[in-house]
Amino acid sequence: MVLADLDKRTELTVWPSSAPAHTARGQAFSTLREALVAAVKSIQADDAQPWIITDNGDILSPRWIRANADPRRLQ
């Protein structure tokens, strides 16, 4: 993944950590930056498990999101 990927479309799916899997919610974002912000908020607020699929087909796990969502790294 390169910095230019941060400006491409993504799909975020948030799986609740305490509810059945069929209650996941998905949302499209115009940039990976926006999706990462939403993913981090879901982790902090709901202790959820967000997964991101990038426009290039990369799948970003909750662990990857936690490790790479530092706002200074996204600029």
PQR file with spaces between the fields and no chain letter, atoms N, CA, C, O and H, PARSE charges and radii, in Angstrom:
ATOM       1  N    MET     1       0.842   -1.158    0.000 -0.4000 1.5000
ATOM       2  CA   MET     1       0.000    0.000    0.000 -0.0000 2.0000
ATOM       3  C    MET     1       0.898    1.235    0.000  0.5500 1.7000
ATOM       4  O    MET     1       1.909    1.289    0.701 -0.5500 1.4000
ATOM       5  N    VAL     2       0.503    2.230   -0.807 -0.4000 1.5000
ATOM       6  CA   VAL     2       1.249    3.484   -0.905 -0.0000 2.0000
ATOM       7  C    VAL     2       0.355    4.642   -0.474  0.5500 1.7000
ATOM       8  O    VAL     2      -0.858    4.481   -0.341 -0.5500 1.4000
ATOM       9  H    VAL     2      -0.318    2.186   -1.377  0.4000 1.0000
ATOM      10  N    LEU     3       0.958    5.808   -0.256 -0.4000 1.5000
ATOM      11  CA   LEU     3       0.188    6.961    0.208 -0.0000 2.0000
ATOM      12  C    LEU     3      -0.965    7.313   -0.732  0.5500 1.7000
ATOM      13  O    LEU     3      -2.008    7.774   -0.269 -0.5500 1.4000
ATOM      14  H    LEU     3       1.943    5.939   -0.364  0.4000 1.0000
ATOM      15  N    ALA     4      -0.804    7.110   -2.029 -0.4000 1.5000
ATOM      16  CA   ALA     4      -1.876    7.421   -2.986 -0.0000 2.0000
ATOM      17  C    ALA     4      -3.122    6.581   -2.725  0.5500 1.7000
ATOM      18  O    ALA     4      -4.228    6.994   -3.072 -0.5500 1.4000
ATOM      19  H    ALA     4       0.044    6.735   -2.405  0.4000 1.0000
ATOM      20  N    ASP     5      -2.955    5.407   -2.119 -0.4000 1.5000
ATOM      21  CA   ASP     5      -4.104    4.552   -1.801 -0.0000 2.0000
ATOM      22  C    ASP     5      -5.030    5.201   -0.776  0.5500 1.7000
ATOM      23  O    ASP     5      -6.207    4.849   -0.698 -0.5500 1.4000
ATOM      24  H    ASP     5      -2.056    5.071   -1.837  0.4000 1.0000
ATOM      25  N    LEU     6      -4.516    6.140    0.006 -0.4000 1.5000
ATOM      26  CA   LEU     6      -5.342    6.798    1.013 -0.0000 2.0000
ATOM      27  C    LEU     6      -6.439    7.653    0.396  0.5500 1.7000
ATOM      28  O    LEU     6      -7.399    8.019    1.075 -0.5500 1.4000
ATOM      29  H    LEU     6      -3.560    6.427   -0.057  0.4000 1.0000
ATOM      30  N    ASP     7      -6.304    7.972   -0.876 -0.4000 1.5000
ATOM      31  CA   ASP     7      -7.287    8.820   -1.550 -0.0000 2.0000
ATOM      32  C    ASP     7      -8.222    8.037   -2.474  0.5500 1.7000
ATOM      33  O    ASP     7      -8.940    8.635   -3.275 -0.5500 1.4000
ATOM      34  H    ASP     7      -5.525    7.675   -1.428  0.4000 1.0000
ATOM      35  N    LYS     8      -8.217    6.728   -2.371 -0.4000 1.5000
ATOM      36  CA   LYS     8      -9.079    5.890   -3.213 -0.0000 2.0000
ATOM      37  C    LYS     8     -10.298    5.406   -2.435  0.5500 1.7000
ATOM      38  O    LYS     8     -10.309    5.406   -1.204 -0.5500 1.4000
ATOM      39  H    LYS     8      -7.634    6.243   -1.720  0.4000 1.0000
ATOM      40  N    ARG     9     -11.315    5.000   -3.170 -0.4000 1.5000
ATOM      41  CA   ARG     9     -12.569    4.525   -2.578 -0.0000 2.0000
ATOM      42  C    ARG     9     -12.346    3.250   -1.760  0.5500 1.7000
ATOM      43  O    ARG     9     -11.476    2.439   -2.075 -0.5500 1.4000
ATOM      44  H    ARG     9     -11.307    5.000   -4.170  0.4000 1.0000
ATOM      45  N    THR    10     -13.143    3.093   -0.711 -0.4000 1.5000
ATOM      46  CA   THR    10     -13.071    1.903    0.135 -0.0000 2.0000
ATOM      47  C    THR    10     -14.459    1.530    0.634  0.5500 1.7000
ATOM      48  O    THR    10     -15.407    2.310    0.539 -0.5500 1.4000
ATOM      49  H    THR    10     -13.850    3.753   -0.455  0.4000 1.0000
ATOM      50  N    GLU    11     -14.551    0.342    1.157 -0.4000 1.5000
ATOM      51  CA   GLU    11     -15.774   -0.166    1.786 -0.0000 2.0000
ATOM      52  C    GLU    11     -15.407   -0.578    3.207  0.5500 1.7000
ATOM      53  O    GLU    11     -14.480   -1.361    3.414 -0.5500 1.4000
ATOM      54  H    GLU    11     -13.781   -0.292    1.234  0.4000 1.0000
ATOM      55  N    LEU    12     -16.130   -0.052    4.173 -0.4000 1.5000
ATOM      56  CA   LEU    12     -15.902   -0.387    5.582 -0.0000 2.0000
ATOM      57  C    LEU    12     -17.057   -1.241    6.074  0.5500 1.7000
ATOM      58  O    LEU    12     -18.221   -0.884    5.894 -0.5500 1.4000
ATOM      59  H    LEU    12     -16.883    0.584    4.004  0.4000 1.0000
ATOM      60  N    THR    13     -16.740   -2.352    6.686 -0.4000 1.5000
ATOM      61  CA   THR    13     -17.743   -3.193    7.336 -0.0000 2.0000
ATOM      62  C    THR    13     -17.368   -3.289    8.806  0.5500 1.7000
ATOM      63  O    THR    13     -16.241   -3.636    9.159 -0.5500 1.4000
ATOM      64  H    THR    13     -15.794   -2.642    6.833  0.4000 1.0000
ATOM      65  N    VAL    14     -18.342   -2.973    9.656 -0.4000 1.5000
ATOM      66  CA   VAL    14     -18.109   -3.007   11.101 -0.0000 2.0000
ATOM      67  C    VAL    14     -18.904   -4.157   11.698  0.5500 1.7000
ATOM      68  O    VAL    14     -20.132   -4.195   11.614 -0.5500 1.4000
ATOM      69  H    VAL    14     -19.258   -2.691    9.369  0.4000 1.0000
ATOM      70  N    TRP    15     -18.189   -5.081   12.294 -0.4000 1.5000
ATOM      71  CA   TRP    15     -18.795   -6.231   12.966 -0.0000 2.0000
ATOM      72  C    TRP    15     -18.821   -5.953   14.462  0.5500 1.7000
ATOM      73  O    TRP    15     -17.769   -5.716   15.055 -0.5500 1.4000
ATOM      74  H    TRP    15     -17.192   -5.050   12.361  0.4000 1.0000
ATOM      75  N    PRO    16     -19.973   -5.976   15.078 -0.5600 1.5000
ATOM      76  CA   PRO    16     -20.018   -5.771   16.535  0.2800 2.0000
ATOM      77  C    PRO    16     -19.302   -6.914   17.250  0.5500 1.7000
ATOM      78  O    PRO    16     -19.391   -8.068   16.831 -0.5500 1.4000
ATOM      79  N    SER    17     -18.606   -6.595   18.311 -0.4000 1.5000
ATOM      80  CA   SER    17     -17.861   -7.641   19.016 -0.0000 2.0000
ATOM      81  C    SER    17     -18.752   -8.485   19.910  0.5500 1.7000
ATOM      82  O    SER    17     -18.370   -9.591   20.293 -0.5500 1.4000
ATOM      83  H    SER    17     -18.534   -5.657   18.652  0.4000 1.0000
ATOM      84  N    SER    18     -19.934   -7.983   20.250 -0.4000 1.5000
ATOM      85  CA   SER    18     -20.776   -8.728   21.187 -0.0000 2.0000
ATOM      86  C    SER    18     -22.098   -9.211   20.593  0.5500 1.7000
ATOM      87  O    SER    18     -22.863   -9.881   21.287 -0.5500 1.4000
ATOM      88  H    SER    18     -20.244   -7.084   19.939  0.4000 1.0000
ATOM      89  N    ALA    19     -22.387   -8.896   19.350 -0.4000 1.5000
ATOM      90  CA   ALA    19     -23.661   -9.292   18.731 -0.0000 2.0000
ATOM      91  C    ALA    19     -23.406  -10.354   17.662  0.5500 1.7000
ATOM      92  O    ALA    19     -22.268  -10.548   17.233 -0.5500 1.4000
ATOM      93  H    ALA    19     -21.766   -8.352   18.786  0.4000 1.0000
ATOM      94  N    PRO    20     -24.461  -11.035   17.237 -0.5600 1.5000
ATOM      95  CA   PRO    20     -24.301  -12.032   16.172  0.2800 2.0000
ATOM      96  C    PRO    20     -23.758  -11.386   14.890  0.5500 1.7000
ATOM      97  O    PRO    20     -24.004  -10.209   14.626 -0.5500 1.4000
ATOM      98  N    ALA    21     -23.038  -12.150   14.122 -0.4000 1.5000
ATOM      99  CA   ALA    21     -22.372  -11.639   12.921 -0.0000 2.0000
ATOM     100  C    ALA    21     -23.339  -11.045   11.905  0.5500 1.7000
ATOM     101  O    ALA    21     -22.955  -10.155   11.146 -0.5500 1.4000
ATOM     102  H    ALA    21     -22.838  -13.106   14.336  0.4000 1.0000
ATOM     103  N    HIS    22     -24.554  -11.504   11.871 -0.4000 1.5000
ATOM     104  CA   HIS    22     -25.484  -10.997   10.861 -0.0000 2.0000
ATOM     105  C    HIS    22     -25.913   -9.549   11.116  0.5500 1.7000
ATOM     106  O    HIS    22     -26.707   -9.008   10.345 -0.5500 1.4000
ATOM     107  H    HIS    22     -24.866  -12.227   12.487  0.4000 1.0000
ATOM     108  N    THR    23     -25.420   -8.921   12.155 -0.4000 1.5000
ATOM     109  CA   THR    23     -25.765   -7.536   12.447 -0.0000 2.0000
ATOM     110  C    THR    23     -24.682   -6.568   11.981  0.5500 1.7000
ATOM     111  O    THR    23     -24.693   -5.403   12.380 -0.5500 1.4000
ATOM     112  H    THR    23     -24.776   -9.360   12.781  0.4000 1.0000
ATOM     113  N    ALA    24     -23.755   -7.016   11.154 -0.4000 1.5000
ATOM     114  CA   ALA    24     -22.698   -6.140   10.647 -0.0000 2.0000
ATOM     115  C    ALA    24     -23.305   -5.046    9.788  0.5500 1.7000
ATOM     116  O    ALA    24     -24.348   -5.234    9.162 -0.5500 1.4000
ATOM     117  H    ALA    24     -23.745   -7.962   10.829  0.4000 1.0000
ATOM     118  N    ARG    25     -22.632   -3.892    9.766 -0.4000 1.5000
ATOM     119  CA   ARG    25     -23.101   -2.799    8.912 -0.0000 2.0000
ATOM     120  C    ARG    25     -21.950   -2.351    8.019  0.5500 1.7000
ATOM     121  O    ARG    25     -20.804   -2.244    8.455 -0.5500 1.4000
ATOM     122  H    ARG    25     -21.785   -3.739   10.275  0.4000 1.0000
ATOM     123  N    GLY    26     -22.285   -2.093    6.763 -0.4000 1.5000
ATOM     124  CA   GLY    26     -21.285   -1.675    5.793 -0.0000 2.0000
ATOM     125  C    GLY    26     -21.554   -0.273    5.289  0.5500 1.7000
ATOM     126  O    GLY    26     -22.688    0.205    5.313 -0.5500 1.4000
ATOM     127  H    GLY    26     -23.216   -2.180    6.408  0.4000 1.0000
ATOM     128  N    GLN    27     -20.487    0.384    4.827 -0.4000 1.5000
ATOM     129  CA   GLN    27     -20.617    1.733    4.311 -0.0000 2.0000
ATOM     130  C    GLN    27     -19.483    2.000    3.326  0.5500 1.7000
ATOM     131  O    GLN    27     -18.340    1.609    3.564 -0.5500 1.4000
ATOM     132  H    GLN    27     -19.566   -0.005    4.808  0.4000 1.0000
ATOM     133  N    ALA    28     -19.802    2.662    2.229 -0.4000 1.5000
ATOM     134  CA   ALA    28     -18.785    3.056    1.258 -0.0000 2.0000
ATOM     135  C    ALA    28     -18.229    4.426    1.630  0.5500 1.7000
ATOM     136  O    ALA    28     -18.950    5.290    2.129 -0.5500 1.4000
ATOM     137  H    ALA    28     -20.730    2.980    2.036  0.4000 1.0000
ATOM     138  N    PHE    29     -16.941    4.608    1.379 -0.4000 1.5000
ATOM     139  CA   PHE    29     -16.277    5.891    1.627 -0.0000 2.0000
ATOM     140  C    PHE    29     -15.534    6.302    0.363  0.5500 1.7000
ATOM     141  O    PHE    29     -15.057    5.456   -0.394 -0.5500 1.4000
ATOM     142  H    PHE    29     -16.355    3.907    0.973  0.4000 1.0000
ATOM     143  N    SER    30     -15.443    7.601    0.145 -0.4000 1.5000
ATOM     144  CA   SER    30     -14.752    8.083   -1.050 -0.0000 2.0000
ATOM     145  C    SER    30     -13.232    8.000   -0.905  0.5500 1.7000
ATOM     146  O    SER    30     -12.511    8.009   -1.903 -0.5500 1.4000
ATOM     147  H    SER    30     -15.830    8.288    0.760  0.4000 1.0000
ATOM     148  N    THR    31     -12.741    7.919    0.345 -0.4000 1.5000
ATOM     149  CA   THR    31     -11.296    7.757    0.551 -0.0000 2.0000
ATOM     150  C    THR    31     -11.028    6.789    1.699  0.5500 1.7000
ATOM     151  O    THR    31     -11.853    6.597    2.592 -0.5500 1.4000
ATOM     152  H    THR    31     -13.327    7.912    1.156  0.4000 1.0000
ATOM     153  N    LEU    32      -9.860    6.197    1.641 -0.4000 1.5000
ATOM     154  CA   LEU    32      -9.421    5.322    2.725 -0.0000 2.0000
ATOM     155  C    LEU    32      -9.215    6.122    4.008  0.5500 1.7000
ATOM     156  O    LEU    32      -9.438    5.607    5.104 -0.5500 1.4000
ATOM     157  H    LEU    32      -9.189    6.353    0.916  0.4000 1.0000
ATOM     158  N    ARG    33      -8.794    7.371    3.879 -0.4000 1.5000
ATOM     159  CA   ARG    33      -8.617    8.230    5.060 -0.0000 2.0000
ATOM     160  C    ARG    33      -9.917    8.319    5.858  0.5500 1.7000
ATOM     161  O    ARG    33      -9.915    8.158    7.079 -0.5500 1.4000
ATOM     162  H    ARG    33      -8.613    7.790    2.989  0.4000 1.0000
ATOM     163  N    GLU    34     -11.032    8.579    5.157 -0.4000 1.5000
ATOM     164  CA   GLU    34     -12.336    8.691    5.818 -0.0000 2.0000
ATOM     165  C    GLU    34     -12.748    7.380    6.465  0.5500 1.7000
ATOM     166  O    GLU    34     -13.272    7.364    7.579 -0.5500 1.4000
ATOM     167  H    GLU    34     -11.033    8.710    4.165  0.4000 1.0000
ATOM     168  N    ALA    35     -12.510    6.289    5.768 -0.4000 1.5000
ATOM     169  CA   ALA    35     -12.872    4.971    6.298 -0.0000 2.0000
ATOM     170  C    ALA    35     -12.068    4.644    7.552  0.5500 1.7000
ATOM     171  O    ALA    35     -12.603    4.073    8.503 -0.5500 1.4000
ATOM     172  H    ALA    35     -12.084    6.301    4.863  0.4000 1.0000
ATOM     173  N    LEU    36     -10.788    5.002    7.559 -0.4000 1.5000
ATOM     174  CA   LEU    36      -9.959    4.743    8.738 -0.0000 2.0000
ATOM     175  C    LEU    36     -10.442    5.544    9.942  0.5500 1.7000
ATOM     176  O    LEU    36     -10.458    5.029   11.060 -0.5500 1.4000
ATOM     177  H    LEU    36     -10.353    5.466    6.787  0.4000 1.0000
ATOM     178  N    VAL    37     -10.831    6.786    9.728 -0.4000 1.5000
ATOM     179  CA   VAL    37     -11.349    7.604   10.831 -0.0000 2.0000
ATOM     180  C    VAL    37     -12.610    6.954   11.401  0.5500 1.7000
ATOM     181  O    VAL    37     -12.751    6.830   12.618 -0.5500 1.4000
ATOM     182  H    VAL    37     -10.818    7.205    8.820  0.4000 1.0000
ATOM     183  N    ALA    38     -13.527    6.541   10.522 -0.4000 1.5000
ATOM     184  CA   ALA    38     -14.759    5.900   10.977 -0.0000 2.0000
ATOM     185  C    ALA    38     -14.469    4.571   11.676  0.5500 1.7000
ATOM     186  O    ALA    38     -15.111    4.240   12.672 -0.5500 1.4000
ATOM     187  H    ALA    38     -13.414    6.641    9.534  0.4000 1.0000
ATOM     188  N    ALA    39     -13.510    3.818   11.160 -0.4000 1.5000
ATOM     189  CA   ALA    39     -13.156    2.533   11.767 -0.0000 2.0000
ATOM     190  C    ALA    39     -12.610    2.719   13.173  0.5500 1.7000
ATOM     191  O    ALA    39     -12.981    1.982   14.087 -0.5500 1.4000
ATOM     192  H    ALA    39     -12.988    4.088   10.351  0.4000 1.0000
ATOM     193  N    VAL    40     -11.737    3.692   13.351 -0.4000 1.5000
ATOM     194  CA   VAL    40     -11.162    3.948   14.673 -0.0000 2.0000
ATOM     195  C    VAL    40     -12.248    4.404   15.647  0.5500 1.7000
ATOM     196  O    VAL    40     -12.254    3.994   16.808 -0.5500 1.4000
ATOM     197  H    VAL    40     -11.435    4.290   12.609  0.4000 1.0000
ATOM     198  N    LYS    41     -13.157    5.246   15.180 -0.4000 1.5000
ATOM     199  CA   LYS    41     -14.257    5.684   16.048 -0.0000 2.0000
ATOM     200  C    LYS    41     -15.105    4.501   16.489  0.5500 1.7000
ATOM     201  O    LYS    41     -15.539    4.443   17.640 -0.5500 1.4000
ATOM     202  H    LYS    41     -13.152    5.579   14.237  0.4000 1.0000
ATOM     203  N    SER    42     -15.347    3.553   15.578 -0.4000 1.5000
ATOM     204  CA   SER    42     -16.159    2.386   15.950 -0.0000 2.0000
ATOM     205  C    SER    42     -15.437    1.516   16.972  0.5500 1.7000
ATOM     206  O    SER    42     -16.072    0.939   17.854 -0.5500 1.4000
ATOM     207  H    SER    42     -14.995    3.600   14.644  0.4000 1.0000
ATOM     208  N    ILE    43     -14.130    1.418   16.860 -0.4000 1.5000
ATOM     209  CA   ILE    43     -13.351    0.653   17.839 -0.0000 2.0000
ATOM     210  C    ILE    43     -13.432    1.327   19.202  0.5500 1.7000
ATOM     211  O    ILE    43     -13.667    0.671   20.217 -0.5500 1.4000
ATOM     212  H    ILE    43     -13.614    1.887   16.143  0.4000 1.0000
ATOM     213  N    GLN    44     -13.237    2.635   19.216 -0.4000 1.5000
ATOM     214  CA   GLN    44     -13.218    3.374   20.482 -0.0000 2.0000
ATOM     215  C    GLN    44     -14.595    3.431   21.129  0.5500 1.7000
ATOM     216  O    GLN    44     -14.706    3.289   22.346 -0.5500 1.4000
ATOM     217  H    GLN    44     -13.046    3.168   18.392  0.4000 1.0000
ATOM     218  N    ALA    45     -15.634    3.633   20.347 -0.4000 1.5000
ATOM     219  CA   ALA    45     -16.977    3.812   20.903 -0.0000 2.0000
ATOM     220  C    ALA    45     -17.678    2.496   21.219  0.5500 1.7000
ATOM     221  O    ALA    45     -18.350    2.369   22.243 -0.5500 1.4000
ATOM     222  H    ALA    45     -15.543    3.749   19.358  0.4000 1.0000
ATOM     223  N    ASP    46     -17.515    1.524   20.335 -0.4000 1.5000
ATOM     224  CA   ASP    46     -18.307    0.296   20.445 -0.0000 2.0000
ATOM     225  C    ASP    46     -17.488   -0.964   20.662  0.5500 1.7000
ATOM     226  O    ASP    46     -18.054   -2.053   20.756 -0.5500 1.4000
ATOM     227  H    ASP    46     -16.970    1.627   19.504  0.4000 1.0000
ATOM     228  N    ASP    47     -16.164   -0.843   20.745 -0.4000 1.5000
ATOM     229  CA   ASP    47     -15.297   -2.010   20.802 -0.0000 2.0000
ATOM     230  C    ASP    47     -15.640   -2.971   19.660  0.5500 1.7000
ATOM     231  O    ASP    47     -15.717   -4.185   19.851 -0.5500 1.4000
ATOM     232  H    ASP    47     -15.705    0.042   20.669  0.4000 1.0000
ATOM     233  N    ALA    48     -15.843   -2.400   18.474 -0.4000 1.5000
ATOM     234  CA   ALA    48     -16.250   -3.174   17.300 -0.0000 2.0000
ATOM     235  C    ALA    48     -15.036   -3.723   16.546  0.5500 1.7000
ATOM     236  O    ALA    48     -13.890   -3.421   16.878 -0.5500 1.4000
ATOM     237  H    ALA    48     -15.780   -1.414   18.319  0.4000 1.0000
ATOM     238  N    GLN    49     -15.312   -4.524   15.540 -0.4000 1.5000
ATOM     239  CA   GLN    49     -14.282   -5.134   14.710 -0.0000 2.0000
ATOM     240  C    GLN    49     -14.447   -4.645   13.270  0.5500 1.7000
ATOM     241  O    GLN    49     -15.143   -5.290   12.486 -0.5500 1.4000
ATOM     242  H    GLN    49     -16.243   -4.770   15.270  0.4000 1.0000
ATOM     243  N    PRO    50     -13.824   -3.519   12.903 -0.5600 1.5000
ATOM     244  CA   PRO    50     -13.966   -3.008   11.543  0.2800 2.0000
ATOM     245  C    PRO    50     -13.012   -3.682   10.562  0.5500 1.7000
ATOM     246  O    PRO    50     -11.863   -3.976   10.890 -0.5500 1.4000
ATOM     247  N    TRP    51     -13.508   -3.917    9.365 -0.4000 1.5000
ATOM     248  CA   TRP    51     -12.706   -4.453    8.269 -0.0000 2.0000
ATOM     249  C    TRP    51     -12.879   -3.518    7.087  0.5500 1.7000
ATOM     250  O    TRP    51     -13.991   -3.064    6.813 -0.5500 1.4000
ATOM     251  H    TRP    51     -14.442   -3.678    9.098  0.4000 1.0000
ATOM     252  N    ILE    52     -11.792   -3.224    6.380 -0.4000 1.5000
ATOM     253  CA   ILE    52     -11.843   -2.330    5.232 -0.0000 2.0000
ATOM     254  C    ILE    52     -11.374   -3.091    4.008  0.5500 1.7000
ATOM     255  O    ILE    52     -10.375   -3.810    4.050 -0.5500 1.4000
ATOM     256  H    ILE    52     -10.889   -3.592    6.602  0.4000 1.0000
ATOM     257  N    ILE    53     -12.115   -2.923    2.905 -0.4000 1.5000
ATOM     258  CA   ILE    53     -11.694   -3.458    1.608 -0.0000 2.0000
ATOM     259  C    ILE    53     -11.413   -2.258    0.715  0.5500 1.7000
ATOM     260  O    ILE    53     -12.294   -1.434    0.473 -0.5500 1.4000
ATOM     261  H    ILE    53     -12.926   -2.339    2.870  0.4000 1.0000
ATOM     262  N    THR    54     -10.188   -2.167    0.231 -0.4000 1.5000
ATOM     263  CA   THR    54      -9.784   -1.027   -0.580 -0.0000 2.0000
ATOM     264  C    THR    54     -10.203   -1.218   -2.029  0.5500 1.7000
ATOM     265  O    THR    54     -10.602   -2.306   -2.441 -0.5500 1.4000
ATOM     266  H    THR    54      -9.472   -2.837    0.427  0.4000 1.0000
ATOM     267  N    ASP    55     -10.101   -0.133   -2.794 -0.4000 1.5000
ATOM     268  CA   ASP    55     -10.421   -0.154   -4.211 -0.0000 2.0000
ATOM     269  C    ASP    55      -9.533   -1.142   -4.966  0.5500 1.7000
ATOM     270  O    ASP    55      -9.935   -1.680   -5.998 -0.5500 1.4000
ATOM     271  H    ASP    55      -9.776    0.751   -2.459  0.4000 1.0000
ATOM     272  N    ASN    56      -8.331   -1.379   -4.453 -0.4000 1.5000
ATOM     273  CA   ASN    56      -7.392   -2.319   -5.080 -0.0000 2.0000
ATOM     274  C    ASN    56      -7.625   -3.762   -4.644  0.5500 1.7000
ATOM     275  O    ASN    56      -6.956   -4.674   -5.129 -0.5500 1.4000
ATOM     276  H    ASN    56      -8.005   -0.942   -3.615  0.4000 1.0000
ATOM     277  N    GLY    57      -8.583   -3.975   -3.718 -0.4000 1.5000
ATOM     278  CA   GLY    57      -8.871   -5.327   -3.259 -0.0000 2.0000
ATOM     279  C    GLY    57      -8.127   -5.744   -2.008  0.5500 1.7000
ATOM     280  O    GLY    57      -8.252   -6.889   -1.573 -0.5500 1.4000
ATOM     281  H    GLY    57      -9.127   -3.235   -3.323  0.4000 1.0000
ATOM     282  N    ASP    58      -7.351   -4.841   -1.417 -0.4000 1.5000
ATOM     283  CA   ASP    58      -6.675   -5.166   -0.159 -0.0000 2.0000
ATOM     284  C    ASP    58      -7.703   -5.246    0.962  0.5500 1.7000
ATOM     285  O    ASP    58      -8.649   -4.459    1.001 -0.5500 1.4000
ATOM     286  H    ASP    58      -7.249   -3.912   -1.770  0.4000 1.0000
ATOM     287  N    ILE    59      -7.515   -6.190    1.864 -0.4000 1.5000
ATOM     288  CA   ILE    59      -8.400   -6.340    3.020 -0.0000 2.0000
ATOM     289  C    ILE    59      -7.607   -5.964    4.260  0.5500 1.7000
ATOM     290  O    ILE    59      -6.594   -6.582    4.586 -0.5500 1.4000
ATOM     291  H    ILE    59      -6.747   -6.829    1.831  0.4000 1.0000
ATOM     292  N    LEU    60      -8.099   -4.924    4.948 -0.4000 1.5000
ATOM     293  CA   LEU    60      -7.410   -4.412    6.129 -0.0000 2.0000
ATOM     294  C    LEU    60      -8.145   -4.878    7.371  0.5500 1.7000
ATOM     295  O    LEU    60      -9.320   -4.561    7.561 -0.5500 1.4000
ATOM     296  H    LEU    60      -8.922   -4.422    4.683  0.4000 1.0000
ATOM     297  N    SER    61      -7.464   -5.623    8.210 -0.4000 1.5000
ATOM     298  CA   SER    61      -8.060   -6.217    9.406 -0.0000 2.0000
ATOM     299  C    SER    61      -8.134   -5.204   10.547  0.5500 1.7000
ATOM     300  O    SER    61      -7.500   -4.151   10.484 -0.5500 1.4000
ATOM     301  H    SER    61      -6.510   -5.880    8.056  0.4000 1.0000
ATOM     302  N    PRO    62      -8.905   -5.518   11.587 -0.5600 1.5000
ATOM     303  CA   PRO    62      -8.935   -4.636   12.758  0.2800 2.0000
ATOM     304  C    PRO    62      -7.541   -4.401   13.342  0.5500 1.7000
ATOM     305  O    PRO    62      -7.235   -3.292   13.781 -0.5500 1.4000
ATOM     306  N    ARG    63      -6.719   -5.406   13.349 -0.4000 1.5000
ATOM     307  CA   ARG    63      -5.349   -5.266   13.878 -0.0000 2.0000
ATOM     308  C    ARG    63      -4.540   -4.281   13.026  0.5500 1.7000
ATOM     309  O    ARG    63      -3.823   -3.439   13.566 -0.5500 1.4000
ATOM     310  H    ARG    63      -6.968   -6.307   12.992  0.4000 1.0000
ATOM     311  N    TRP    64      -4.655   -4.386   11.690 -0.4000 1.5000
ATOM     312  CA   TRP    64      -3.958   -3.463   10.791 -0.0000 2.0000
ATOM     313  C    TRP    64      -4.464   -2.044   11.006  0.5500 1.7000
ATOM     314  O    TRP    64      -3.679   -1.097   11.041 -0.5500 1.4000
ATOM     315  H    TRP    64      -5.238   -5.070   11.251  0.4000 1.0000
ATOM     316  N    ILE    65      -5.775   -1.900   11.150 -0.4000 1.5000
ATOM     317  CA   ILE    65      -6.374   -0.577   11.348 -0.0000 2.0000
ATOM     318  C    ILE    65      -5.844    0.054   12.629  0.5500 1.7000
ATOM     319  O    ILE    65      -5.458    1.223   12.629 -0.5500 1.4000
ATOM     320  H    ILE    65      -6.413   -2.669   11.121  0.4000 1.0000
ATOM     321  N    ARG    66      -5.821   -0.699   13.707 -0.4000 1.5000
ATOM     322  CA   ARG    66      -5.308   -0.172   14.971 -0.0000 2.0000
ATOM     323  C    ARG    66      -3.841    0.265   14.844  0.5500 1.7000
ATOM     324  O    ARG    66      -3.447    1.300   15.383 -0.5500 1.4000
ATOM     325  H    ARG    66      -6.135   -1.649   13.707  0.4000 1.0000
ATOM     326  N    ALA    67      -3.056   -0.518   14.142 -0.4000 1.5000
ATOM     327  CA   ALA    67      -1.625   -0.239   14.018 -0.0000 2.0000
ATOM     328  C    ALA    67      -1.316    0.930   13.083  0.5500 1.7000
ATOM     329  O    ALA    67      -0.256    1.545   13.197 -0.5500 1.4000
ATOM     330  H    ALA    67      -3.376   -1.358   13.705  0.4000 1.0000
ATOM     331  N    ASN    68      -2.223    1.241   12.164 -0.4000 1.5000
ATOM     332  CA   ASN    68      -1.918    2.230   11.126 -0.0000 2.0000
ATOM     333  C    ASN    68      -2.840    3.436   11.110  0.5500 1.7000
ATOM     334  O    ASN    68      -2.780    4.229   10.170 -0.5500 1.4000
ATOM     335  H    ASN    68      -3.084    0.741   12.072  0.4000 1.0000
ATOM     336  N    ALA    69      -3.671    3.601   12.091 -0.4000 1.5000
ATOM     337  CA   ALA    69      -4.648    4.689   12.071 -0.0000 2.0000
ATOM     338  C    ALA    69      -4.193    5.944   12.797  0.5500 1.7000
ATOM     339  O    ALA    69      -5.013    6.823   13.061 -0.5500 1.4000
ATOM     340  H    ALA    69      -3.719    2.957   12.855  0.4000 1.0000
ATOM     341  N    ASP    70      -2.936    6.054   13.121 -0.4000 1.5000
ATOM     342  CA   ASP    70      -2.412    7.264   13.751 -0.0000 2.0000
ATOM     343  C    ASP    70      -2.610    8.433   12.783  0.5500 1.7000
ATOM     344  O    ASP    70      -2.129    8.367   11.652 -0.5500 1.4000
ATOM     345  H    ASP    70      -2.270    5.339   12.907  0.4000 1.0000
ATOM     346  N    PRO    71      -3.306    9.504   13.194 -0.5600 1.5000
ATOM     347  CA   PRO    71      -3.587   10.631   12.300  0.2800 2.0000
ATOM     348  C    PRO    71      -2.355   11.232   11.652  0.5500 1.7000
ATOM     349  O    PRO    71      -2.430   11.722   10.525 -0.5500 1.4000
ATOM     350  N    ARG    72      -1.215   11.205   12.344 -0.4000 1.5000
ATOM     351  CA   ARG    72       0.013   11.755   11.748 -0.0000 2.0000
ATOM     352  C    ARG    72       0.485   10.936   10.562  0.5500 1.7000
ATOM     353  O    ARG    72       1.129   11.473    9.661 -0.5500 1.4000
ATOM     354  H    ARG    72      -1.155   10.807   13.259  0.4000 1.0000
ATOM     355  N    ARG    73       0.179    9.648   10.546 -0.4000 1.5000
ATOM     356  CA   ARG    73       0.603    8.789    9.447 -0.0000 2.0000
ATOM     357  C    ARG    73      -0.308    8.946    8.235  0.5500 1.7000
ATOM     358  O    ARG    73       0.076    8.578    7.125 -0.5500 1.4000
ATOM     359  H    ARG    73      -0.344    9.212   11.278  0.4000 1.0000
ATOM     360  N    LEU    74      -1.501    9.484    8.429 -0.4000 1.5000
ATOM     361  CA   LEU    74      -2.485    9.566    7.347 -0.0000 2.0000
ATOM     362  C    LEU    74      -2.398   10.858    6.551  0.5500 1.7000
ATOM     363  O    LEU    74      -3.176   11.060    5.619 -0.5500 1.4000
ATOM     364  H    LEU    74      -1.813    9.783    9.330  0.4000 1.0000
ATOM     365  N    GLN    75      -1.477   11.722    6.898 -0.4000 1.5000
ATOM     366  CA   GLN    75      -1.398   13.011    6.195 -0.0000 2.0000
ATOM     367  C    GLN    75      -0.371   12.997    5.110  0.5500 1.7000
ATOM     368  O    GLN    75      -0.181   14.003    4.426 -0.5500 1.4000
ATOM     369  H    GLN    75      -0.846   11.558    7.655  0.4000 1.0000
